[in-house]
């Protein structure tokens, strides 16, 4: 689970401007962190199917956000992929 301090640190790392909290970059970075946390949880708890469903929803949401960002601004997309450490 993301605490308020962890979330604010993630936002500060990828925000576009000073008051940015909802840009695609921020949303993708937060989703990526949540996905990583949930994936590690599922490695320990293999039978937790409710969390697995949530993980799949988050992955699909991140994918659509990334597709949108890539279409709108390829420069911002490539910069975000490098910052967050995702592969296409």
N, CA, C and O atoms as a CHARMM CRD file, in Angstrom:
* protein
*
  352
    1    1 UNK  N      0.83400  -1.17600   0.00000 PROA 1      0.00000
    2    1 UNK  CA     0.00000   0.00000   0.00000 PROA 1      0.00000
    3    1 UNK  C      0.87800   1.23800   0.00000 PROA 1      0.00000
    4    1 UNK  O      1.89200   1.29000   0.69500 PROA 1      0.00000
    5    2 UNK  N      0.48700   2.22900  -0.77800 PROA 2      0.00000
    6    2 UNK  CA     1.26100   3.46100  -0.85800 PROA 2      0.00000
    7    2 UNK  C      0.88900   4.39800   0.28400 PROA 2      0.00000
    8    2 UNK  O     -0.28500   4.70600   0.48900 PROA 2      0.00000
    9    3 UNK  N      1.88700   4.84200   1.01600 PROA 3      0.00000
   10    3 UNK  CA     1.63800   5.84800   2.04000 PROA 3      0.00000
   11    3 UNK  C      1.64900   7.22000   1.38900 PROA 3      0.00000
   12    3 UNK  O      2.05000   7.37800   0.23600 PROA 3      0.00000
   13    4 UNK  N      1.21100   8.18600   2.13500 PROA 4      0.00000
   14    4 UNK  CA     1.13200   9.54900   1.60600 PROA 4      0.00000
   15    4 UNK  C      2.51900  10.08400   1.23100 PROA 4      0.00000
   16    4 UNK  O      2.66300  10.79100   0.23300 PROA 4      0.00000
   17    5 UNK  N      3.52900   9.75100   2.02100 PROA 5      0.00000
   18    5 UNK  CA     4.87700  10.24500   1.73200 PROA 5      0.00000
   19    5 UNK  C      5.47500   9.58400   0.49100 PROA 5      0.00000
   20    5 UNK  O      6.12500  10.24300  -0.32100 PROA 5      0.00000
   21    6 UNK  N      5.24600   8.26100   0.34900 PROA 6      0.00000
   22    6 UNK  CA     5.75300   7.57100  -0.83400 PROA 6      0.00000
   23    6 UNK  C      5.09500   8.10500  -2.09700 PROA 6      0.00000
   24    6 UNK  O      5.74700   8.30300  -3.12200 PROA 6      0.00000
   25    7 UNK  N      3.78200   8.33400  -2.00200 PROA 7      0.00000
   26    7 UNK  CA     3.03700   8.82700  -3.15600 PROA 7      0.00000
   27    7 UNK  C      3.50400  10.22600  -3.54400 PROA 7      0.00000
   28    7 UNK  O      3.66000  10.51600  -4.73000 PROA 7      0.00000
   29    8 UNK  N      3.73100  11.09700  -2.55900 PROA 8      0.00000
   30    8 UNK  CA     4.18100  12.45400  -2.87100 PROA 8      0.00000
   31    8 UNK  C      5.58400  12.44900  -3.46900 PROA 8      0.00000
   32    8 UNK  O      5.89900  13.28100  -4.31900 PROA 8      0.00000
   33    9 UNK  N      6.43100  11.51300  -3.02600 PROA 9      0.00000
   34    9 UNK  CA     7.77100  11.40300  -3.60700 PROA 9      0.00000
   35    9 UNK  C      7.69200  10.97300  -5.07400 PROA 9      0.00000
   36    9 UNK  O      8.41700  11.50100  -5.91700 PROA 9      0.00000
   37   10 UNK  N      6.81800  10.02000  -5.37600 PROA 10     0.00000
   38   10 UNK  CA     6.63400   9.56700  -6.75800 PROA 10     0.00000
   39   10 UNK  C      6.13400  10.71700  -7.61800 PROA 10     0.00000
   40   10 UNK  O      6.60900  10.90900  -8.73800 PROA 10     0.00000
   41   11 UNK  N      5.17700  11.48200  -7.10100 PROA 11     0.00000
   42   11 UNK  CA     4.61100  12.61100  -7.84400 PROA 11     0.00000
   43   11 UNK  C      5.68400  13.65000  -8.11500 PROA 11     0.00000
   44   11 UNK  O      5.76300  14.17300  -9.22700 PROA 11     0.00000
   45   12 UNK  N      6.51100  13.96000  -7.12500 PROA 12     0.00000
   46   12 UNK  CA     7.56500  14.96300  -7.30500 PROA 12     0.00000
   47   12 UNK  C      8.58200  14.53900  -8.36000 PROA 12     0.00000
   48   12 UNK  O      9.13300  15.38100  -9.06900 PROA 12     0.00000
   49   13 UNK  N      8.82900  13.24600  -8.46300 PROA 13     0.00000
   50   13 UNK  CA     9.80900  12.74900  -9.42200 PROA 13     0.00000
   51   13 UNK  C      9.36300  12.90300 -10.87000 PROA 13     0.00000
   52   13 UNK  O     10.19700  13.12400 -11.74800 PROA 13     0.00000
   53   14 UNK  N      8.06500  12.79200 -11.13600 PROA 14     0.00000
   54   14 UNK  CA     7.60900  12.76400 -12.52600 PROA 14     0.00000
   55   14 UNK  C      6.65700  13.89100 -12.90700 PROA 14     0.00000
   56   14 UNK  O      6.20300  13.94000 -14.05000 PROA 14     0.00000
   57   15 UNK  N      6.34100  14.79200 -11.99100 PROA 15     0.00000
   58   15 UNK  CA     5.36000  15.82800 -12.32200 PROA 15     0.00000
   59   15 UNK  C      5.85400  16.77400 -13.40500 PROA 15     0.00000
   60   15 UNK  O      7.04900  17.04200 -13.52900 PROA 15     0.00000
   61   16 UNK  N      4.89500  17.27300 -14.18900 PROA 16     0.00000
   62   16 UNK  CA     5.20600  18.14200 -15.31800 PROA 16     0.00000
   63   16 UNK  C      5.41400  19.58100 -14.85800 PROA 16     0.00000
   64   16 UNK  O      6.30000  20.27500 -15.35800 PROA 16     0.00000
   65   17 UNK  N      4.59300  20.03000 -13.89900 PROA 17     0.00000
   66   17 UNK  CA     4.73100  21.37400 -13.33400 PROA 17     0.00000
   67   17 UNK  C      4.50100  21.29300 -11.82800 PROA 17     0.00000
   68   17 UNK  O      4.20500  20.21700 -11.30900 PROA 17     0.00000
   69   18 UNK  N      4.63100  22.39100 -11.13500 PROA 18     0.00000
   70   18 UNK  CA     4.65300  22.39000  -9.67300 PROA 18     0.00000
   71   18 UNK  C      3.38500  21.84400  -9.02400 PROA 18     0.00000
   72   18 UNK  O      3.46500  21.18400  -7.98800 PROA 18     0.00000
   73   19 UNK  N      2.21800  22.10300  -9.61000 PROA 19     0.00000
   74   19 UNK  CA     0.97500  21.66400  -8.98900 PROA 19     0.00000
   75   19 UNK  C      0.36300  20.45700  -9.69300 PROA 19     0.00000
   76   19 UNK  O     -0.83400  20.20100  -9.55800 PROA 19     0.00000
   77   20 UNK  N      1.16200  19.72700 -10.42900 PROA 20     0.00000
   78   20 UNK  CA     0.68300  18.59900 -11.21100 PROA 20     0.00000
   79   20 UNK  C      0.41200  17.38600 -10.32400 PROA 20     0.00000
   80   20 UNK  O      1.30900  16.89100  -9.64200 PROA 20     0.00000
   81   21 UNK  N     -0.82600  16.91500 -10.34200 PROA 21     0.00000
   82   21 UNK  CA    -1.15500  15.69800  -9.60300 PROA 21     0.00000
   83   21 UNK  C     -1.94100  14.70600 -10.44500 PROA 21     0.00000
   84   21 UNK  O     -2.18400  13.59000  -9.98500 PROA 21     0.00000
   85   22 UNK  N     -2.34600  15.06100 -11.65200 PROA 22     0.00000
   86   22 UNK  CA    -3.19400  14.17000 -12.41500 PROA 22     0.00000
   87   22 UNK  C     -2.78300  13.95200 -13.85200 PROA 22     0.00000
   88   22 UNK  O     -3.55300  13.38300 -14.62500 PROA 22     0.00000
   89   23 UNK  N     -1.60400  14.38000 -14.23500 PROA 23     0.00000
   90   23 UNK  CA    -1.16100  14.17300 -15.61200 PROA 23     0.00000
   91   23 UNK  C     -0.94100  12.68100 -15.85200 PROA 23     0.00000
   92   23 UNK  O     -0.79400  11.91400 -14.90000 PROA 23     0.00000
   93   24 UNK  N     -0.91800  12.27100 -17.10400 PROA 24     0.00000
   94   24 UNK  CA    -0.69100  10.84500 -17.38700 PROA 24     0.00000
   95   24 UNK  C      0.61500  10.32300 -16.79300 PROA 24     0.00000
   96   24 UNK  O      0.68400   9.17300 -16.35800 PROA 24     0.00000
   97   25 UNK  N      1.64400  11.15900 -16.77500 PROA 25     0.00000
   98   25 UNK  CA     2.92500  10.73000 -16.21400 PROA 25     0.00000
   99   25 UNK  C      2.78000  10.34800 -14.74500 PROA 25     0.00000
  100   25 UNK  O      3.28100   9.31200 -14.30900 PROA 25     0.00000
  101   26 UNK  N      2.09200  11.19500 -13.99500 PROA 26     0.00000
  102   26 UNK  CA     1.90400  10.94700 -12.56700 PROA 26     0.00000
  103   26 UNK  C      1.06200   9.69200 -12.35600 PROA 26     0.00000
  104   26 UNK  O      1.39300   8.84800 -11.52300 PROA 26     0.00000
  105   27 UNK  N     -0.01900   9.57200 -13.10900 PROA 27     0.00000
  106   27 UNK  CA    -0.89600   8.41800 -12.96300 PROA 27     0.00000
  107   27 UNK  C     -0.16800   7.11900 -13.29800 PROA 27     0.00000
  108   27 UNK  O     -0.33600   6.11500 -12.60600 PROA 27     0.00000
  109   28 UNK  N      0.63100   7.13800 -14.34500 PROA 28     0.00000
  110   28 UNK  CA     1.37700   5.94100 -14.74000 PROA 28     0.00000
  111   28 UNK  C      2.41400   5.57900 -13.68300 PROA 28     0.00000
  112   28 UNK  O      2.58200   4.40200 -13.36200 PROA 28     0.00000
  113   29 UNK  N      3.10600   6.56800 -13.14100 PROA 29     0.00000
  114   29 UNK  CA     4.12500   6.30200 -12.12400 PROA 29     0.00000
  115   29 UNK  C      3.50000   5.70700 -10.85800 PROA 29     0.00000
  116   29 UNK  O      4.04900   4.77400 -10.27300 PROA 29     0.00000
  117   30 UNK  N      2.36100   6.24300 -10.44100 PROA 30     0.00000
  118   30 UNK  CA     1.69200   5.71900  -9.25100 PROA 30     0.00000
  119   30 UNK  C      1.19000   4.30300  -9.50300 PROA 30     0.00000
  120   30 UNK  O      1.34100   3.42400  -8.65400 PROA 30     0.00000
  121   31 UNK  N      0.59700   4.08500 -10.66400 PROA 31     0.00000
  122   31 UNK  CA     0.12400   2.74100 -10.99900 PROA 31     0.00000
  123   31 UNK  C      1.28000   1.74200 -11.04000 PROA 31     0.00000
  124   31 UNK  O      1.14100   0.60400 -10.59000 PROA 31     0.00000
  125   32 UNK  N      2.41300   2.16900 -11.57800 PROA 32     0.00000
  126   32 UNK  CA     3.56700   1.28000 -11.65500 PROA 32     0.00000
  127   32 UNK  C      4.01900   0.85700 -10.26400 PROA 32     0.00000
  128   32 UNK  O      4.31000  -0.31800 -10.04100 PROA 32     0.00000
  129   33 UNK  N      4.08200   1.78400  -9.33900 PROA 33     0.00000
  130   33 UNK  CA     4.48200   1.45900  -7.97100 PROA 33     0.00000
  131   33 UNK  C      3.47900   0.52000  -7.31700 PROA 33     0.00000
  132   33 UNK  O      3.86600  -0.43900  -6.64900 PROA 33     0.00000
  133   34 UNK  N      2.18900   0.79400  -7.50600 PROA 34     0.00000
  134   34 UNK  CA     1.16000  -0.07300  -6.93800 PROA 34     0.00000
  135   34 UNK  C      1.21600  -1.47800  -7.54700 PROA 34     0.00000
  136   34 UNK  O      1.02000  -2.47300  -6.84900 PROA 34     0.00000
  137   35 UNK  N      1.48300  -1.54500  -8.83600 PROA 35     0.00000
  138   35 UNK  CA     1.59400  -2.84300  -9.51700 PROA 35     0.00000
  139   35 UNK  C      2.77900  -3.62700  -8.96300 PROA 35     0.00000
  140   35 UNK  O      2.66600  -4.82800  -8.71600 PROA 35     0.00000
  141   36 UNK  N      3.90400  -2.96300  -8.76900 PROA 36     0.00000
  142   36 UNK  CA     5.08700  -3.64200  -8.20900 PROA 36     0.00000
  143   36 UNK  C      4.80900  -4.18000  -6.81100 PROA 36     0.00000
  144   36 UNK  O      5.18000  -5.30800  -6.48600 PROA 36     0.00000
  145   37 UNK  N      4.14900  -3.36100  -5.98300 PROA 37     0.00000
  146   37 UNK  CA     3.83000  -3.79900  -4.62100 PROA 37     0.00000
  147   37 UNK  C      2.88700  -4.98900  -4.62900 PROA 37     0.00000
  148   37 UNK  O      3.08100  -5.95400  -3.89000 PROA 37     0.00000
  149   38 UNK  N      1.86600  -4.91300  -5.46700 PROA 38     0.00000
  150   38 UNK  CA     0.88400  -5.98900  -5.51200 PROA 38     0.00000
  151   38 UNK  C      1.47200  -7.26500  -6.10900 PROA 38     0.00000
  152   38 UNK  O      1.09900  -8.36600  -5.70400 PROA 38     0.00000
  153   39 UNK  N      2.37500  -7.12800  -7.05300 PROA 39     0.00000
  154   39 UNK  CA     3.02400  -8.30200  -7.63700 PROA 39     0.00000
  155   39 UNK  C      3.86500  -9.02500  -6.58300 PROA 39     0.00000
  156   39 UNK  O      3.87600 -10.25500  -6.53400 PROA 39     0.00000
  157   40 UNK  N      4.56000  -8.27300  -5.75100 PROA 40     0.00000
  158   40 UNK  CA     5.34600  -8.92000  -4.69600 PROA 40     0.00000
  159   40 UNK  C      4.42900  -9.57900  -3.66500 PROA 40     0.00000
  160   40 UNK  O      4.77400 -10.62600  -3.11600 PROA 40     0.00000
  161   41 UNK  N      3.26900  -8.98200  -3.39500 PROA 41     0.00000
  162   41 UNK  CA     2.29100  -9.59200  -2.49400 PROA 41     0.00000
  163   41 UNK  C      1.78900 -10.91900  -3.06700 PROA 41     0.00000
  164   41 UNK  O      1.63300 -11.90200  -2.34200 PROA 41     0.00000
  165   42 UNK  N      1.54000 -10.93000  -4.37400 PROA 42     0.00000
  166   42 UNK  CA     1.00300 -12.13000  -4.99700 PROA 42     0.00000
  167   42 UNK  C      2.04500 -13.25400  -5.10000 PROA 42     0.00000
  168   42 UNK  O      1.67900 -14.42400  -5.21400 PROA 42     0.00000
  169   43 UNK  N      3.31700 -12.91200  -5.06200 PROA 43     0.00000
  170   43 UNK  CA     4.34300 -13.95500  -5.05100 PROA 43     0.00000
  171   43 UNK  C      4.29100 -14.74500  -3.74500 PROA 43     0.00000
  172   43 UNK  O      4.54500 -15.94900  -3.72300 PROA 43     0.00000
  173   44 UNK  N      3.95800 -14.04500  -2.65400 PROA 44     0.00000
  174   44 UNK  CA     3.86000 -14.70100  -1.35500 PROA 44     0.00000
  175   44 UNK  C      2.50500 -15.37800  -1.17100 PROA 44     0.00000
  176   44 UNK  O      2.41400 -16.44300  -0.56200 PROA 44     0.00000
  177   45 UNK  N      1.45300 -14.75500  -1.70200 PROA 45     0.00000
  178   45 UNK  CA     0.08600 -15.23800  -1.51600 PROA 45     0.00000
  179   45 UNK  C     -0.50200 -15.63700  -2.87000 PROA 45     0.00000
  180   45 UNK  O     -1.26200 -14.88500  -3.48000 PROA 45     0.00000
  181   46 UNK  N     -0.14500 -16.79800  -3.31100 PROA 46     0.00000
  182   46 UNK  CA    -0.49500 -17.20900  -4.67100 PROA 46     0.00000
  183   46 UNK  C     -1.98600 -17.44900  -4.87400 PROA 46     0.00000
  184   46 UNK  O     -2.45700 -17.40000  -6.01100 PROA 46     0.00000
  185   47 UNK  N     -2.73600 -17.70500  -3.82200 PROA 47     0.00000
  186   47 UNK  CA    -4.15500 -18.01300  -3.97400 PROA 47     0.00000
  187   47 UNK  C     -5.06200 -16.79100  -3.79000 PROA 47     0.00000
  188   47 UNK  O     -6.28400 -16.93300  -3.73500 PROA 47     0.00000
  189   48 UNK  N     -4.48600 -15.61700  -3.69700 PROA 48     0.00000
  190   48 UNK  CA    -5.26900 -14.39400  -3.50000 PROA 48     0.00000
  191   48 UNK  C     -5.80000 -13.90000  -4.84600 PROA 48     0.00000
  192   48 UNK  O     -5.21800 -13.01400  -5.47100 PROA 48     0.00000
  193   49 UNK  N     -6.90800 -14.48700  -5.27700 PROA 49     0.00000
  194   49 UNK  CA    -7.43700 -14.17800  -6.59500 PROA 49     0.00000
  195   49 UNK  C     -8.09200 -12.81000  -6.68200 PROA 49     0.00000
  196   49 UNK  O     -8.13700 -12.21700  -7.76000 PROA 49     0.00000
  197   50 UNK  N     -8.60200 -12.29800  -5.56900 PROA 50     0.00000
  198   50 UNK  CA    -9.20100 -10.96700  -5.58400 PROA 50     0.00000
  199   50 UNK  C     -8.14200  -9.90100  -5.87200 PROA 50     0.00000
  200   50 UNK  O     -8.38600  -8.96500  -6.63400 PROA 50     0.00000
  201   51 UNK  N     -6.98400 -10.04800  -5.26700 PROA 51     0.00000
  202   51 UNK  CA    -5.89300  -9.11200  -5.53200 PROA 51     0.00000
  203   51 UNK  C     -5.35600  -9.28100  -6.94700 PROA 51     0.00000
  204   51 UNK  O     -4.94900  -8.30900  -7.58400 PROA 51     0.00000
  205   52 UNK  N     -5.35700 -10.50600  -7.43000 PROA 52     0.00000
  206   52 UNK  CA    -4.89800 -10.76600  -8.79300 PROA 52     0.00000
  207   52 UNK  C     -5.77900 -10.03900  -9.80400 PROA 52     0.00000
  208   52 UNK  O     -5.28000  -9.48700 -10.78500 PROA 52     0.00000
  209   53 UNK  N     -7.08300 -10.04000  -9.56500 PROA 53     0.00000
  210   53 UNK  CA    -8.01600  -9.33900 -10.44100 PROA 53     0.00000
  211   53 UNK  C     -7.73100  -7.83700 -10.41000 PROA 53     0.00000
  212   53 UNK  O     -7.73800  -7.18300 -11.45300 PROA 53     0.00000
  213   54 UNK  N     -7.48200  -7.29100  -9.22400 PROA 54     0.00000
  214   54 UNK  CA    -7.14200  -5.87700  -9.10600 PROA 54     0.00000
  215   54 UNK  C     -5.84800  -5.54700  -9.82700 PROA 54     0.00000
  216   54 UNK  O     -5.72300  -4.49200 -10.44900 PROA 54     0.00000
  217   55 UNK  N     -4.89100  -6.45300  -9.73900 PROA 55     0.00000
  218   55 UNK  CA    -3.62300  -6.25700 -10.44000 PROA 55     0.00000
  219   55 UNK  C     -3.83500  -6.18900 -11.94700 PROA 55     0.00000
  220   55 UNK  O     -3.27500  -5.32100 -12.61600 PROA 55     0.00000
  221   56 UNK  N     -4.62800  -7.08600 -12.47300 PROA 56     0.00000
  222   56 UNK  CA    -4.89900  -7.09500 -13.90800 PROA 56     0.00000
  223   56 UNK  C     -5.61800  -5.82600 -14.35100 PROA 56     0.00000
  224   56 UNK  O     -5.36000  -5.31500 -15.44000 PROA 56     0.00000
  225   57 UNK  N     -6.51200  -5.31600 -13.52100 PROA 57     0.00000
  226   57 UNK  CA    -7.19300  -4.05600 -13.83500 PROA 57     0.00000
  227   57 UNK  C     -6.21100  -2.89300 -13.85900 PROA 57     0.00000
  228   57 UNK  O     -6.27700  -2.02900 -14.73300 PROA 57     0.00000
  229   58 UNK  N     -5.29500  -2.87700 -12.88700 PROA 58     0.00000
  230   58 UNK  CA    -4.29900  -1.80100 -12.84500 PROA 58     0.00000
  231   58 UNK  C     -3.37000  -1.86100 -14.04800 PROA 58     0.00000
  232   58 UNK  O     -3.02200  -0.82300 -14.61000 PROA 58     0.00000
  233   59 UNK  N     -2.96600  -3.05300 -14.44800 PROA 59     0.00000
  234   59 UNK  CA    -2.09200  -3.20800 -15.61200 PROA 59     0.00000
  235   59 UNK  C     -2.80900  -2.70800 -16.86700 PROA 59     0.00000
  236   59 UNK  O     -2.20700  -2.03100 -17.70100 PROA 59     0.00000
  237   60 UNK  N     -4.08300  -3.03900 -16.99800 PROA 60     0.00000
  238   60 UNK  CA    -4.85300  -2.59500 -18.16400 PROA 60     0.00000
  239   60 UNK  C     -5.01800  -1.07700 -18.16000 PROA 60     0.00000
  240   60 UNK  O     -4.94600  -0.44100 -19.21100 PROA 60     0.00000
  241   61 UNK  N     -5.23900  -0.50100 -16.98500 PROA 61     0.00000
  242   61 UNK  CA    -5.38300   0.95200 -16.87500 PROA 61     0.00000
  243   61 UNK  C     -4.07600   1.64800 -17.23500 PROA 61     0.00000
  244   61 UNK  O     -4.07400   2.64900 -17.95100 PROA 61     0.00000
  245   62 UNK  N     -2.95300   1.10600 -16.72900 PROA 62     0.00000
  246   62 UNK  CA    -1.64800   1.69900 -17.04800 PROA 62     0.00000
  247   62 UNK  C     -1.36100   1.60000 -18.54200 PROA 62     0.00000
  248   62 UNK  O     -0.80900   2.52500 -19.13700 PROA 62     0.00000
  249   63 UNK  N     -1.73200   0.49300 -19.13400 PROA 63     0.00000
  250   63 UNK  CA    -1.51100   0.31200 -20.56700 PROA 63     0.00000
  251   63 UNK  C     -2.28700   1.34300 -21.37900 PROA 63     0.00000
  252   63 UNK  O     -1.75600   1.90500 -22.33700 PROA 63     0.00000
  253   64 UNK  N     -3.53400   1.59300 -21.00600 PROA 64     0.00000
  254   64 UNK  CA    -4.32000   2.58600 -21.74600 PROA 64     0.00000
  255   64 UNK  C     -3.78500   3.99600 -21.52200 PROA 64     0.00000
  256   64 UNK  O     -3.79300   4.81100 -22.44400 PROA 64     0.00000
  257   65 UNK  N     -3.32000   4.29400 -20.31300 PROA 65     0.00000
  258   65 UNK  CA    -2.71400   5.60000 -20.03300 PROA 65     0.00000
  259   65 UNK  C     -1.44100   5.78900 -20.86700 PROA 65     0.00000
  260   65 UNK  O     -1.19900   6.86900 -21.40500 PROA 65     0.00000
  261   66 UNK  N     -0.63900   4.74100 -20.96600 PROA 66     0.00000
  262   66 UNK  CA     0.59300   4.83300 -21.73500 PROA 66     0.00000
  263   66 UNK  C      0.30800   4.98000 -23.22200 PROA 66     0.00000
  264   66 UNK  O      1.00100   5.71800 -23.92300 PROA 66     0.00000
  265   67 UNK  N     -0.70200   4.28700 -23.69700 PROA 67     0.00000
  266   67 UNK  CA    -1.08500   4.39300 -25.10100 PROA 67     0.00000
  267   67 UNK  C     -1.53900   5.81800 -25.42200 PROA 67     0.00000
  268   67 UNK  O     -1.19800   6.36500 -26.47000 PROA 67     0.00000
  269   68 UNK  N     -2.31300   6.41200 -24.50500 PROA 68     0.00000
  270   68 UNK  CA    -2.76600   7.79300 -24.67000 PROA 68     0.00000
  271   68 UNK  C     -1.57900   8.75000 -24.71100 PROA 68     0.00000
  272   68 UNK  O     -1.49800   9.60800 -25.59000 PROA 68     0.00000
  273   69 UNK  N     -0.66500   8.60200 -23.76600 PROA 69     0.00000
  274   69 UNK  CA     0.48800   9.49600 -23.69700 PROA 69     0.00000
  275   69 UNK  C      1.37800   9.34900 -24.92300 PROA 69     0.00000
  276   69 UNK  O      1.89600  10.33900 -25.44000 PROA 69     0.00000
  277   70 UNK  N      1.55700   8.12200 -25.38600 PROA 70     0.00000
  278   70 UNK  CA     2.38400   7.88800 -26.57000 PROA 70     0.00000
  279   70 UNK  C      1.76300   8.56300 -27.79600 PROA 70     0.00000
  280   70 UNK  O      2.47800   9.10100 -28.64100 PROA 70     0.00000
  281   71 UNK  N      0.45200   8.53100 -27.88700 PROA 71     0.00000
  282   71 UNK  CA    -0.23700   9.14500 -29.02000 PROA 71     0.00000
  283   71 UNK  C     -0.17800  10.67000 -28.93900 PROA 71     0.00000
  284   71 UNK  O      0.02300  11.33700 -29.95300 PROA 71     0.00000
  285   72 UNK  N     -0.35300  11.22200 -27.73500 PROA 72     0.00000
  286   72 UNK  CA    -0.38100  12.67600 -27.56000 PROA 72     0.00000
  287   72 UNK  C      1.01000  13.30400 -27.65500 PROA 72     0.00000
  288   72 UNK  O      1.19300  14.32700 -28.31400 PROA 72     0.00000
  289   73 UNK  N      1.98400  12.68400 -26.99400 PROA 73     0.00000
  290   73 UNK  CA     3.32300  13.27700 -26.93600 PROA 73     0.00000
  291   73 UNK  C      4.39100  12.18500 -26.82500 PROA 73     0.00000
  292   73 UNK  O      4.70800  11.73100 -25.72500 PROA 73     0.00000
  293   74 UNK  N      4.93700  11.76900 -27.95600 PROA 74     0.00000
  294   74 UNK  CA     5.96400  10.71600 -27.92300 PROA 74     0.00000
  295   74 UNK  C      7.20200  11.09100 -27.10700 PROA 74     0.00000
  296   74 UNK  O      7.83800  10.22100 -26.51300 PROA 74     0.00000
  297   75 UNK  N      7.54700  12.38200 -27.07400 PROA 75     0.00000
  298   75 UNK  CA     8.70400  12.82800 -26.29000 PROA 75     0.00000
  299   75 UNK  C      8.49000  12.56800 -24.80200 PROA 75     0.00000
  300   75 UNK  O      9.34700  12.00000 -24.12500 PROA 75     0.00000
  301   76 UNK  N      7.32600  12.99600 -24.30500 PROA 76     0.00000
  302   76 UNK  CA     7.00200  12.80900 -22.89300 PROA 76     0.00000
  303   76 UNK  C      6.90500  11.32800 -22.56400 PROA 76     0.00000
  304   76 UNK  O      7.29000  10.90000 -21.47600 PROA 76     0.00000
  305   77 UNK  N      6.39200  10.55000 -23.50300 PROA 77     0.00000
  306   77 UNK  CA     6.25800   9.11000 -23.31100 PROA 77     0.00000
  307   77 UNK  C      7.62600   8.46100 -23.14300 PROA 77     0.00000
  308   77 UNK  O      7.83300   7.68500 -22.20900 PROA 77     0.00000
  309   78 UNK  N      8.54400   8.76500 -24.02400 PROA 78     0.00000
  310   78 UNK  CA     9.86800   8.14400 -23.93700 PROA 78     0.00000
  311   78 UNK  C     10.61600   8.59200 -22.67900 PROA 78     0.00000
  312   78 UNK  O     11.35300   7.80900 -22.08000 PROA 78     0.00000
  313   79 UNK  N     10.42600   9.85600 -22.28000 PROA 79     0.00000
  314   79 UNK  CA    11.06300  10.33300 -21.05300 PROA 79     0.00000
  315   79 UNK  C     10.50000   9.60300 -19.83200 PROA 79     0.00000
  316   79 UNK  O     11.23800   9.26300 -18.90700 PROA 79     0.00000
  317   80 UNK  N      9.20900   9.37100 -19.84000 PROA 80     0.00000
  318   80 UNK  CA     8.57900   8.67900 -18.71500 PROA 80     0.00000
  319   80 UNK  C      9.03800   7.22500 -18.63600 PROA 80     0.00000
  320   80 UNK  O      9.28700   6.71300 -17.54500 PROA 80     0.00000
  321   81 UNK  N      9.15000   6.57000 -19.76500 PROA 81     0.00000
  322   81 UNK  CA     9.58600   5.17300 -19.78200 PROA 81     0.00000
  323   81 UNK  C     10.98000   5.06900 -19.18300 PROA 81     0.00000
  324   81 UNK  O     11.26700   4.11800 -18.45700 PROA 81     0.00000
  325   82 UNK  N     11.84700   6.02600 -19.47200 PROA 82     0.00000
  326   82 UNK  CA    13.20100   6.01100 -18.90500 PROA 82     0.00000
  327   82 UNK  C     13.16400   6.28400 -17.40900 PROA 82     0.00000
  328   82 UNK  O     13.87800   5.62900 -16.65000 PROA 82     0.00000
  329   83 UNK  N     12.33300   7.25400 -16.96000 PROA 83     0.00000
  330   83 UNK  CA    12.26900   7.60500 -15.54700 PROA 83     0.00000
  331   83 UNK  C     11.72900   6.45600 -14.70500 PROA 83     0.00000
  332   83 UNK  O     12.29000   6.12100 -13.66100 PROA 83     0.00000
  333   84 UNK  N     10.64700   5.86400 -15.16400 PROA 84     0.00000
  334   84 UNK  CA     9.97500   4.83300 -14.37400 PROA 84     0.00000
  335   84 UNK  C     10.62500   3.47800 -14.55300 PROA 84     0.00000
  336   84 UNK  O     10.51900   2.61900 -13.67700 PROA 84     0.00000
  337   85 UNK  N     11.29600   3.27400 -15.67200 PROA 85     0.00000
  338   85 UNK  CA    11.99000   2.01900 -15.90500 PROA 85     0.00000
  339   85 UNK  C     11.10000   0.95500 -16.52100 PROA 85     0.00000
  340   85 UNK  O     11.21800  -0.22700 -16.19900 PROA 85     0.00000
  341   86 UNK  N     10.21700   1.37600 -17.39900 PROA 86     0.00000
  342   86 UNK  CA     9.32700   0.43900 -18.09100 PROA 86     0.00000
  343   86 UNK  C      9.87900   0.11400 -19.45800 PROA 86     0.00000
  344   86 UNK  O     10.65900   0.87800 -20.02700 PROA 86     0.00000
  345   87 UNK  N      9.47200  -1.01200 -19.97500 PROA 87     0.00000
  346   87 UNK  CA     9.81200  -1.37900 -21.34900 PROA 87     0.00000
  347   87 UNK  C      8.54000  -1.34500 -22.16600 PROA 87     0.00000
  348   87 UNK  O      7.44300  -1.54600 -21.64400 PROA 87     0.00000
  349   88 UNK  N      8.69500  -1.09300 -23.42400 PROA 88     0.00000
  350   88 UNK  CA     7.50900  -1.08300 -24.28000 PROA 88     0.00000
  351   88 UNK  C      7.15400  -2.45900 -24.72200 PROA 88     0.00000
  352   88 UNK  O      6.17900  -2.64100 -25.45100 PROA 88     0.00000
